[in-house]
Amino acid sequence: MGADTKEPLKLPCGLVLPNRLVKAAMAEGLAEKTHLPGKKITSVYGEWAKGGWGALLTGMTILNGFPELIALLDLMM
């Protein structure tokens, strides 16, 4: 039988997660108009952090060199 989701999980790096619940990464679409994180995304992750997850994987992050993606996001906002 598999491990219980409530059991801690020790990662190879030595970090121990309190349980095996992980929120997957996603593109939340909550960045500021400047494409930087702001109050909206901070609030959302703050609420998720209170929820008892073992780990929260952050969403999409744009790095330099993707002007087409930034232009597309500007159209969506």
PDB file of N, CA, C and O in Angstrom:
ATOM      1  N   MET A   1       0.845  -1.170   0.000  1.00  0.00           N
ATOM      2  CA  MET A   1       0.000   0.000   0.000  1.00  0.00           C
ATOM      3  C   MET A   1       0.895   1.240   0.000  1.00  0.00           C
ATOM      4  O   MET A   1       1.969   1.222   0.603  1.00  0.00           O
ATOM      5  N   GLY A   2       0.470   2.312  -0.666  1.00  0.00           N
ATOM      6  CA  GLY A   2       1.247   3.541  -0.769  1.00  0.00           C
ATOM      7  C   GLY A   2       1.280   4.337   0.523  1.00  0.00           C
ATOM      8  O   GLY A   2       0.553   4.053   1.475  1.00  0.00           O
ATOM      9  N   ALA A   3       2.139   5.334   0.527  1.00  0.00           N
ATOM     10  CA  ALA A   3       2.280   6.197   1.694  1.00  0.00           C
ATOM     11  C   ALA A   3       1.027   7.047   1.874  1.00  0.00           C
ATOM     12  O   ALA A   3       0.373   7.426   0.902  1.00  0.00           O
ATOM     13  N   ASP A   4       0.709   7.337   3.113  1.00  0.00           N
ATOM     14  CA  ASP A   4      -0.425   8.193   3.455  1.00  0.00           C
ATOM     15  C   ASP A   4      -0.071   9.637   3.106  1.00  0.00           C
ATOM     16  O   ASP A   4       1.053  10.071   3.358  1.00  0.00           O
ATOM     17  N   THR A   5      -1.013  10.388   2.529  1.00  0.00           N
ATOM     18  CA  THR A   5      -0.747  11.781   2.157  1.00  0.00           C
ATOM     19  C   THR A   5      -0.460  12.662   3.370  1.00  0.00           C
ATOM     20  O   THR A   5       0.095  13.751   3.226  1.00  0.00           O
ATOM     21  N   LYS A   6      -0.832  12.202   4.559  1.00  0.00           N
ATOM     22  CA  LYS A   6      -0.595  12.981   5.774  1.00  0.00           C
ATOM     23  C   LYS A   6       0.812  12.783   6.327  1.00  0.00           C
ATOM     24  O   LYS A   6       1.232  13.518   7.220  1.00  0.00           O
ATOM     25  N   GLU A   7       1.547  11.797   5.808  1.00  0.00           N
ATOM     26  CA  GLU A   7       2.896  11.514   6.298  1.00  0.00           C
ATOM     27  C   GLU A   7       3.896  12.542   5.776  1.00  0.00           C
ATOM     28  O   GLU A   7       3.777  12.989   4.635  1.00  0.00           O
ATOM     29  N   PRO A   8       4.884  12.926   6.596  1.00  0.00           N
ATOM     30  CA  PRO A   8       5.944  13.819   6.112  1.00  0.00           C
ATOM     31  C   PRO A   8       6.719  13.156   4.971  1.00  0.00           C
ATOM     32  O   PRO A   8       6.731  11.933   4.833  1.00  0.00           O
ATOM     33  N   LEU A   9       7.361  13.995   4.164  1.00  0.00           N
ATOM     34  CA  LEU A   9       8.153  13.508   3.040  1.00  0.00           C
ATOM     35  C   LEU A   9       9.507  14.187   3.071  1.00  0.00           C
ATOM     36  O   LEU A   9       9.581  15.414   3.000  1.00  0.00           O
ATOM     37  N   LYS A  10      10.589  13.413   3.176  1.00  0.00           N
ATOM     38  CA  LYS A  10      11.939  13.974   3.158  1.00  0.00           C
ATOM     39  C   LYS A  10      12.455  13.970   1.727  1.00  0.00           C
ATOM     40  O   LYS A  10      12.526  12.924   1.081  1.00  0.00           O
ATOM     41  N   LEU A  11      12.813  15.153   1.242  1.00  0.00           N
ATOM     42  CA  LEU A  11      13.340  15.298  -0.108  1.00  0.00           C
ATOM     43  C   LEU A  11      14.838  14.981  -0.118  1.00  0.00           C
ATOM     44  O   LEU A  11      15.487  15.049   0.926  1.00  0.00           O
ATOM     45  N   PRO A  12      15.392  14.637  -1.283  1.00  0.00           N
ATOM     46  CA  PRO A  12      16.823  14.311  -1.368  1.00  0.00           C
ATOM     47  C   PRO A  12      17.734  15.427  -0.852  1.00  0.00           C
ATOM     48  O   PRO A  12      18.846  15.153  -0.399  1.00  0.00           O
ATOM     49  N   CYS A  13      17.278  16.674  -0.915  1.00  0.00           N
ATOM     50  CA  CYS A  13      18.106  17.797  -0.446  1.00  0.00           C
ATOM     51  C   CYS A  13      18.097  17.921   1.074  1.00  0.00           C
ATOM     52  O   CYS A  13      18.838  18.727   1.637  1.00  0.00           O
ATOM     53  N   GLY A  14      17.255  17.118   1.742  1.00  0.00           N
ATOM     54  CA  GLY A  14      17.175  17.150   3.197  1.00  0.00           C
ATOM     55  C   GLY A  14      15.960  17.881   3.736  1.00  0.00           C
ATOM     56  O   GLY A  14      15.620  17.728   4.909  1.00  0.00           O
ATOM     57  N   LEU A  15      15.297  18.676   2.897  1.00  0.00           N
ATOM     58  CA  LEU A  15      14.090  19.386   3.321  1.00  0.00           C
ATOM     59  C   LEU A  15      12.989  18.370   3.619  1.00  0.00           C
ATOM     60  O   LEU A  15      12.807  17.407   2.874  1.00  0.00           O
ATOM     61  N   VAL A  16      12.261  18.586   4.706  1.00  0.00           N
ATOM     62  CA  VAL A  16      11.167  17.687   5.061  1.00  0.00           C
ATOM     63  C   VAL A  16       9.850  18.442   4.910  1.00  0.00           C
ATOM     64  O   VAL A  16       9.614  19.444   5.584  1.00  0.00           O
ATOM     65  N   LEU A  17       8.997  17.948   4.018  1.00  0.00           N
ATOM     66  CA  LEU A  17       7.661  18.519   3.856  1.00  0.00           C
ATOM     67  C   LEU A  17       6.759  17.928   4.935  1.00  0.00           C
ATOM     68  O   LEU A  17       6.873  16.744   5.252  1.00  0.00           O
ATOM     69  N   PRO A  18       5.859  18.742   5.505  1.00  0.00           N
ATOM     70  CA  PRO A  18       5.015  18.244   6.589  1.00  0.00           C
ATOM     71  C   PRO A  18       4.008  17.180   6.145  1.00  0.00           C
ATOM     72  O   PRO A  18       3.531  16.390   6.960  1.00  0.00           O
ATOM     73  N   ASN A  19       3.690  17.168   4.851  1.00  0.00           N
ATOM     74  CA  ASN A  19       2.783  16.168   4.292  1.00  0.00           C
ATOM     75  C   ASN A  19       3.067  16.046   2.803  1.00  0.00           C
ATOM     76  O   ASN A  19       3.991  16.681   2.295  1.00  0.00           O
ATOM     77  N   ARG A  20       2.289  15.242   2.104  1.00  0.00           N
ATOM     78  CA  ARG A  20       2.547  14.981   0.688  1.00  0.00           C
ATOM     79  C   ARG A  20       1.575  15.704  -0.236  1.00  0.00           C
ATOM     80  O   ARG A  20       1.411  15.318  -1.393  1.00  0.00           O
ATOM     81  N   LEU A  21       0.930  16.754   0.273  1.00  0.00           N
ATOM     82  CA  LEU A  21       0.018  17.551  -0.544  1.00  0.00           C
ATOM     83  C   LEU A  21       0.790  18.669  -1.223  1.00  0.00           C
ATOM     84  O   LEU A  21       1.457  19.462  -0.559  1.00  0.00           O
ATOM     85  N   VAL A  22       0.699  18.735  -2.561  1.00  0.00           N
ATOM     86  CA  VAL A  22       1.435  19.738  -3.326  1.00  0.00           C
ATOM     87  C   VAL A  22       0.475  20.441  -4.265  1.00  0.00           C
ATOM     88  O   VAL A  22      -0.255  19.799  -5.021  1.00  0.00           O
ATOM     89  N   LYS A  23       0.480  21.791  -4.209  1.00  0.00           N
ATOM     90  CA  LYS A  23      -0.305  22.576  -5.157  1.00  0.00           C
ATOM     91  C   LYS A  23       0.550  22.756  -6.398  1.00  0.00           C
ATOM     92  O   LYS A  23       1.651  23.301  -6.325  1.00  0.00           O
ATOM     93  N   ALA A  24       0.054  22.305  -7.519  1.00  0.00           N
ATOM     94  CA  ALA A  24       0.808  22.368  -8.773  1.00  0.00           C
ATOM     95  C   ALA A  24       0.990  23.809  -9.238  1.00  0.00           C
ATOM     96  O   ALA A  24       0.198  24.689  -8.901  1.00  0.00           O
ATOM     97  N   ALA A  25       2.037  24.031 -10.008  1.00  0.00           N
ATOM     98  CA  ALA A  25       2.284  25.352 -10.596  1.00  0.00           C
ATOM     99  C   ALA A  25       1.226  25.654 -11.643  1.00  0.00           C
ATOM    100  O   ALA A  25       0.751  24.759 -12.341  1.00  0.00           O
ATOM    101  N   MET A  26       0.869  26.909 -11.741  1.00  0.00           N
ATOM    102  CA  MET A  26      -0.095  27.336 -12.757  1.00  0.00           C
ATOM    103  C   MET A  26       0.135  28.810 -13.058  1.00  0.00           C
ATOM    104  O   MET A  26       0.729  29.522 -12.249  1.00  0.00           O
ATOM    105  N   ALA A  27      -0.323  29.264 -14.195  1.00  0.00           N
ATOM    106  CA  ALA A  27      -0.232  30.675 -14.546  1.00  0.00           C
ATOM    107  C   ALA A  27      -1.469  31.352 -13.975  1.00  0.00           C
ATOM    108  O   ALA A  27      -2.548  31.269 -14.561  1.00  0.00           O
ATOM    109  N   GLU A  28      -1.324  32.016 -12.845  1.00  0.00           N
ATOM    110  CA  GLU A  28      -2.466  32.596 -12.146  1.00  0.00           C
ATOM    111  C   GLU A  28      -3.028  33.820 -12.852  1.00  0.00           C
ATOM    112  O   GLU A  28      -4.214  34.120 -12.718  1.00  0.00           O
ATOM    113  N   GLY A  29      -2.193  34.528 -13.600  1.00  0.00           N
ATOM    114  CA  GLY A  29      -2.657  35.738 -14.292  1.00  0.00           C
ATOM    115  C   GLY A  29      -2.936  36.874 -13.322  1.00  0.00           C
ATOM    116  O   GLY A  29      -3.796  37.712 -13.595  1.00  0.00           O
ATOM    117  N   LEU A  30      -2.237  36.927 -12.202  1.00  0.00           N
ATOM    118  CA  LEU A  30      -2.491  37.944 -11.191  1.00  0.00           C
ATOM    119  C   LEU A  30      -1.360  38.951 -11.047  1.00  0.00           C
ATOM    120  O   LEU A  30      -1.301  39.670 -10.049  1.00  0.00           O
ATOM    121  N   ALA A  31      -0.465  39.015 -12.019  1.00  0.00           N
ATOM    122  CA  ALA A  31       0.635  39.973 -11.955  1.00  0.00           C
ATOM    123  C   ALA A  31       0.108  41.392 -12.127  1.00  0.00           C
ATOM    124  O   ALA A  31      -0.988  41.605 -12.646  1.00  0.00           O
ATOM    125  N   GLU A  32       0.899  42.344 -11.687  1.00  0.00           N
ATOM    126  CA  GLU A  32       0.556  43.754 -11.889  1.00  0.00           C
ATOM    127  C   GLU A  32       0.701  44.093 -13.377  1.00  0.00           C
ATOM    128  O   GLU A  32       1.184  43.275 -14.159  1.00  0.00           O
ATOM    129  N   LYS A  33       0.288  45.277 -13.756  1.00  0.00           N
ATOM    130  CA  LYS A  33       0.405  45.704 -15.161  1.00  0.00           C
ATOM    131  C   LYS A  33       1.855  45.685 -15.640  1.00  0.00           C
ATOM    132  O   LYS A  33       2.114  45.580 -16.839  1.00  0.00           O
ATOM    133  N   THR A  34       2.796  45.785 -14.707  1.00  0.00           N
ATOM    134  CA  THR A  34       4.220  45.758 -15.045  1.00  0.00           C
ATOM    135  C   THR A  34       4.753  44.332 -15.137  1.00  0.00           C
ATOM    136  O   THR A  34       5.949  44.130 -15.350  1.00  0.00           O
ATOM    137  N   HIS A  35       3.873  43.341 -14.977  1.00  0.00           N
ATOM    138  CA  HIS A  35       4.214  41.914 -15.007  1.00  0.00           C
ATOM    139  C   HIS A  35       5.005  41.472 -13.787  1.00  0.00           C
ATOM    140  O   HIS A  35       5.613  40.401 -13.798  1.00  0.00           O
ATOM    141  N   LEU A  36       5.005  42.278 -12.742  1.00  0.00           N
ATOM    142  CA  LEU A  36       5.691  41.932 -11.505  1.00  0.00           C
ATOM    143  C   LEU A  36       4.673  41.449 -10.474  1.00  0.00           C
ATOM    144  O   LEU A  36       3.502  41.820 -10.551  1.00  0.00           O
ATOM    145  N   PRO A  37       5.092  40.640  -9.524  1.00  0.00           N
ATOM    146  CA  PRO A  37       4.165  40.210  -8.483  1.00  0.00           C
ATOM    147  C   PRO A  37       3.747  41.403  -7.625  1.00  0.00           C
ATOM    148  O   PRO A  37       4.533  42.325  -7.403  1.00  0.00           O
ATOM    149  N   GLY A  38       2.530  41.376  -7.155  1.00  0.00           N
ATOM    150  CA  GLY A  38       2.021  42.469  -6.330  1.00  0.00           C
ATOM    151  C   GLY A  38       1.107  41.940  -5.236  1.00  0.00           C
ATOM    152  O   GLY A  38       1.217  40.787  -4.820  1.00  0.00           O
ATOM    153  N   LYS A  39       0.210  42.793  -4.779  1.00  0.00           N
ATOM    154  CA  LYS A  39      -0.665  42.450  -3.659  1.00  0.00           C
ATOM    155  C   LYS A  39      -1.605  41.284  -3.969  1.00  0.00           C
ATOM    156  O   LYS A  39      -1.857  40.449  -3.100  1.00  0.00           O
ATOM    157  N   LYS A  40      -2.125  41.217  -5.194  1.00  0.00           N
ATOM    158  CA  LYS A  40      -3.075  40.140  -5.532  1.00  0.00           C
ATOM    159  C   LYS A  40      -2.431  38.768  -5.413  1.00  0.00           C
ATOM    160  O   LYS A  40      -2.983  37.879  -4.763  1.00  0.00           O
ATOM    161  N   ILE A  41      -1.277  38.586  -6.028  1.00  0.00           N
ATOM    162  CA  ILE A  41      -0.632  37.270  -6.005  1.00  0.00           C
ATOM    163  C   ILE A  41      -0.106  36.952  -4.609  1.00  0.00           C
ATOM    164  O   ILE A  41      -0.138  35.799  -4.179  1.00  0.00           O
ATOM    165  N   THR A  42       0.379  37.973  -3.902  1.00  0.00           N
ATOM    166  CA  THR A  42       0.848  37.767  -2.533  1.00  0.00           C
ATOM    167  C   THR A  42      -0.291  37.303  -1.640  1.00  0.00           C
ATOM    168  O   THR A  42      -0.107  36.429  -0.793  1.00  0.00           O
ATOM    169  N   SER A  43      -1.452  37.882  -1.828  1.00  0.00           N
ATOM    170  CA  SER A  43      -2.630  37.504  -1.040  1.00  0.00           C
ATOM    171  C   SER A  43      -3.064  36.071  -1.326  1.00  0.00           C
ATOM    172  O   SER A  43      -3.362  35.313  -0.403  1.00  0.00           O
ATOM    173  N   VAL A  44      -3.099  35.703  -2.596  1.00  0.00           N
ATOM    174  CA  VAL A  44      -3.509  34.352  -2.985  1.00  0.00           C
ATOM    175  C   VAL A  44      -2.562  33.303  -2.398  1.00  0.00           C
ATOM    176  O   VAL A  44      -3.010  32.324  -1.801  1.00  0.00           O
ATOM    177  N   TYR A  45      -1.253  33.509  -2.570  1.00  0.00           N
ATOM    178  CA  TYR A  45      -0.291  32.544  -2.026  1.00  0.00           C
ATOM    179  C   TYR A  45      -0.305  32.539  -0.508  1.00  0.00           C
ATOM    180  O   TYR A  45      -0.049  31.505   0.108  1.00  0.00           O
ATOM    181  N   GLY A  46      -0.604  33.690   0.110  1.00  0.00           N
ATOM    182  CA  GLY A  46      -0.733  33.742   1.568  1.00  0.00           C
ATOM    183  C   GLY A  46      -1.881  32.873   2.053  1.00  0.00           C
ATOM    184  O   GLY A  46      -1.755  32.172   3.058  1.00  0.00           O
ATOM    185  N   GLU A  47      -2.999  32.919   1.342  1.00  0.00           N
ATOM    186  CA  GLU A  47      -4.154  32.079   1.706  1.00  0.00           C
ATOM    187  C   GLU A  47      -3.840  30.605   1.486  1.00  0.00           C
ATOM    188  O   GLU A  47      -4.182  29.765   2.318  1.00  0.00           O
ATOM    189  N   TRP A  48      -3.193  30.290   0.372  1.00  0.00           N
ATOM    190  CA  TRP A  48      -2.831  28.892   0.122  1.00  0.00           C
ATOM    191  C   TRP A  48      -1.868  28.387   1.195  1.00  0.00           C
ATOM    192  O   TRP A  48      -1.950  27.234   1.619  1.00  0.00           O
ATOM    193  N   ALA A  49      -0.951  29.260   1.633  1.00  0.00           N
ATOM    194  CA  ALA A  49       0.021  28.858   2.655  1.00  0.00           C
ATOM    195  C   ALA A  49      -0.663  28.483   3.971  1.00  0.00           C
ATOM    196  O   ALA A  49      -0.152  27.650   4.720  1.00  0.00           O
ATOM    197  N   LYS A  50      -1.805  29.089   4.252  1.00  0.00           N
ATOM    198  CA  LYS A  50      -2.555  28.779   5.472  1.00  0.00           C
ATOM    199  C   LYS A  50      -3.309  27.455   5.360  1.00  0.00           C
ATOM    200  O   LYS A  50      -3.803  26.935   6.361  1.00  0.00           O
ATOM    201  N   GLY A  51      -3.398  26.913   4.158  1.00  0.00           N
ATOM    202  CA  GLY A  51      -4.241  25.754   3.901  1.00  0.00           C
ATOM    203  C   GLY A  51      -3.662  24.401   4.246  1.00  0.00           C
ATOM    204  O   GLY A  51      -4.341  23.390   4.065  1.00  0.00           O
ATOM    205  N   GLY A  52      -2.438  24.339   4.736  1.00  0.00           N
ATOM    206  CA  GLY A  52      -1.876  23.060   5.146  1.00  0.00           C
ATOM    207  C   GLY A  52      -1.195  22.260   4.049  1.00  0.00           C
ATOM    208  O   GLY A  52      -0.986  21.057   4.204  1.00  0.00           O
ATOM    209  N   TRP A  53      -0.848  22.902   2.946  1.00  0.00           N
ATOM    210  CA  TRP A  53      -0.142  22.213   1.865  1.00  0.00           C
ATOM    211  C   TRP A  53       1.264  21.839   2.307  1.00  0.00           C
ATOM    212  O   TRP A  53       1.885  22.556   3.091  1.00  0.00           O
ATOM    213  N   GLY A  54       1.764  20.719   1.806  1.00  0.00           N
ATOM    214  CA  GLY A  54       3.150  20.342   2.047  1.00  0.00           C
ATOM    215  C   GLY A  54       4.093  21.232   1.256  1.00  0.00           C
ATOM    216  O   GLY A  54       5.176  21.564   1.737  1.00  0.00           O
ATOM    217  N   ALA A  55       3.699  21.625   0.044  1.00  0.00           N
ATOM    218  CA  ALA A  55       4.508  22.499  -0.807  1.00  0.00           C
ATOM    219  C   ALA A  55       3.588  23.251  -1.763  1.00  0.00           C
ATOM    220  O   ALA A  55       2.564  22.730  -2.205  1.00  0.00           O
ATOM    221  N   LEU A  56       3.972  24.479  -2.070  1.00  0.00           N
ATOM    222  CA  LEU A  56       3.283  25.289  -3.065  1.00  0.00           C
ATOM    223  C   LEU A  56       4.267  25.575  -4.187  1.00  0.00           C
ATOM    224  O   LEU A  56       5.281  26.238  -3.968  1.00  0.00           O
ATOM    225  N   LEU A  57       3.982  25.085  -5.376  1.00  0.00           N
ATOM    226  CA  LEU A  57       4.843  25.364  -6.523  1.00  0.00           C
ATOM    227  C   LEU A  57       4.339  26.633  -7.175  1.00  0.00           C
ATOM    228  O   LEU A  57       3.152  26.751  -7.481  1.00  0.00           O
ATOM    229  N   THR A  58       5.236  27.584  -7.389  1.00  0.00           N
ATOM    230  CA  THR A  58       4.814  28.867  -7.948  1.00  0.00           C
ATOM    231  C   THR A  58       4.473  28.731  -9.416  1.00  0.00           C
ATOM    232  O   THR A  58       4.834  27.750 -10.068  1.00  0.00           O
ATOM    233  N   GLY A  59       3.778  29.722  -9.922  1.00  0.00           N
ATOM    234  CA  GLY A  59       3.319  29.696 -11.305  1.00  0.00           C
ATOM    235  C   GLY A  59       4.362  30.188 -12.279  1.00  0.00           C
ATOM    236  O   GLY A  59       5.552  30.243 -11.969  1.00  0.00           O
ATOM    237  N   MET A  60       3.903  30.543 -13.451  1.00  0.00           N
ATOM    238  CA  MET A  60       4.764  30.949 -14.547  1.00  0.00           C
ATOM    239  C   MET A  60       5.525  32.229 -14.194  1.00  0.00           C
ATOM    240  O   MET A  60       4.947  33.172 -13.654  1.00  0.00           O
ATOM    241  N   THR A  61       6.792  32.255 -14.495  1.00  0.00           N
ATOM    242  CA  THR A  61       7.621  33.434 -14.316  1.00  0.00           C
ATOM    243  C   THR A  61       8.264  33.752 -15.651  1.00  0.00           C
ATOM    244  O   THR A  61       8.850  32.878 -16.291  1.00  0.00           O
ATOM    245  N   ILE A  62       8.155  35.003 -16.070  1.00  0.00           N
ATOM    246  CA  ILE A  62       8.741  35.422 -17.344  1.00  0.00           C
ATOM    247  C   ILE A  62      10.145  35.948 -17.097  1.00  0.00           C
ATOM    248  O   ILE A  62      10.354  36.807 -16.240  1.00  0.00           O
ATOM    249  N   LEU A  63      11.094  35.435 -17.844  1.00  0.00           N
ATOM    250  CA  LEU A  63      12.470  35.910 -17.780  1.00  0.00           C
ATOM    251  C   LEU A  63      12.764  36.738 -19.019  1.00  0.00           C
ATOM    252  O   LEU A  63      11.999  36.706 -19.983  1.00  0.00           O
ATOM    253  N   ASN A  64      13.846  37.469 -19.002  1.00  0.00           N
ATOM    254  CA  ASN A  64      14.236  38.265 -20.167  1.00  0.00           C
ATOM    255  C   ASN A  64      14.312  37.382 -21.403  1.00  0.00           C
ATOM    256  O   ASN A  64      14.668  36.206 -21.325  1.00  0.00           O
ATOM    257  N   GLY A  65      13.974  37.965 -22.536  1.00  0.00           N
ATOM    258  CA  GLY A  65      14.129  37.249 -23.792  1.00  0.00           C
ATOM    259  C   GLY A  65      12.836  36.676 -24.350  1.00  0.00           C
ATOM    260  O   GLY A  65      12.868  35.932 -25.330  1.00  0.00           O
ATOM    261  N   PHE A  66      11.696  37.008 -23.746  1.00  0.00           N
ATOM    262  CA  PHE A  66      10.414  36.505 -24.230  1.00  0.00           C
ATOM    263  C   PHE A  66       9.449  37.652 -24.512  1.00  0.00           C
ATOM    264  O   PHE A  66       8.355  37.685 -23.948  1.00  0.00           O
ATOM    265  N   PRO A  67       9.836  38.605 -25.384  1.00  0.00           N
ATOM    266  CA  PRO A  67       8.962  39.757 -25.645  1.00  0.00           C
ATOM    267  C   PRO A  67       7.613  39.373 -26.242  1.00  0.00           C
ATOM    268  O   PRO A  67       6.622  40.063 -26.006  1.00  0.00           O
ATOM    269  N   GLU A  68       7.556  38.292 -27.008  1.00  0.00           N
ATOM    270  CA  GLU A  68       6.290  37.869 -27.598  1.00  0.00           C
ATOM    271  C   GLU A  68       5.295  37.466 -26.510  1.00  0.00           C
ATOM    272  O   GLU A  68       4.110  37.789 -26.593  1.00  0.00           O
ATOM    273  N   LEU A  69       5.781  36.768 -25.504  1.00  0.00           N
ATOM    274  CA  LEU A  69       4.913  36.346 -24.410  1.00  0.00           C
ATOM    275  C   LEU A  69       4.446  37.548 -23.599  1.00  0.00           C
ATOM    276  O   LEU A  69       3.287  37.604 -23.189  1.00  0.00           O
ATOM    277  N   ILE A  70       5.332  38.506 -23.365  1.00  0.00           N
ATOM    278  CA  ILE A  70       4.946  39.709 -22.630  1.00  0.00           C
ATOM    279  C   ILE A  70       3.895  40.480 -23.416  1.00  0.00           C
ATOM    280  O   ILE A  70       2.935  40.979 -22.828  1.00  0.00           O
ATOM    281  N   ALA A  71       4.053  40.587 -24.724  1.00  0.00           N
ATOM    282  CA  ALA A  71       3.073  41.271 -25.567  1.00  0.00           C
ATOM    283  C   ALA A  71       1.724  40.559 -25.504  1.00  0.00           C
ATOM    284  O   ALA A  71       0.684  41.216 -25.452  1.00  0.00           O
ATOM    285  N   LEU A  72       1.726  39.243 -25.509  1.00  0.00           N
ATOM    286  CA  LEU A  72       0.475  38.485 -25.412  1.00  0.00           C
ATOM    287  C   LEU A  72      -0.191  38.736 -24.053  1.00  0.00           C
ATOM    288  O   LEU A  72      -1.407  38.914 -23.987  1.00  0.00           O
ATOM    289  N   LEU A  73       0.585  38.750 -22.986  1.00  0.00           N
ATOM    290  CA  LEU A  73       0.023  39.024 -21.664  1.00  0.00           C
ATOM    291  C   LEU A  73      -0.549  40.429 -21.580  1.00  0.00           C
ATOM    292  O   LEU A  73      -1.568  40.642 -20.923  1.00  0.00           O
ATOM    293  N   ASP A  74       0.093  41.393 -22.237  1.00  0.00           N
ATOM    294  CA  ASP A  74      -0.433  42.762 -22.264  1.00  0.00           C
ATOM    295  C   ASP A  74      -1.806  42.791 -22.907  1.00  0.00           C
ATOM    296  O   ASP A  74      -2.685  43.524 -22.453  1.00  0.00           O
ATOM    297  N   LEU A  75      -2.004  42.003 -23.959  1.00  0.00           N
ATOM    298  CA  LEU A  75      -3.308  41.939 -24.627  1.00  0.00           C
ATOM    299  C   LEU A  75      -4.372  41.329 -23.731  1.00  0.00           C
ATOM    300  O   LEU A  75      -5.546  41.688 -23.821  1.00  0.00           O
ATOM    301  N   MET A  76      -3.966  40.411 -22.871  1.00  0.00           N
ATOM    302  CA  MET A  76      -4.921  39.709 -22.010  1.00  0.00           C
ATOM    303  C   MET A  76      -5.338  40.547 -20.802  1.00  0.00           C
ATOM    304  O   MET A  76      -6.383  40.289 -20.204  1.00  0.00           O
ATOM    305  N   MET A  77      -4.536  41.543 -20.439  1.00  0.00           N
ATOM    306  CA  MET A  77      -4.822  42.328 -19.225  1.00  0.00           C
ATOM    307  C   MET A  77      -5.780  43.455 -19.494  1.00  0.00           C
ATOM    308  O   MET A  77      -6.122  44.207 -18.581  1.00  0.00           O
TER     309      MET A  77
END
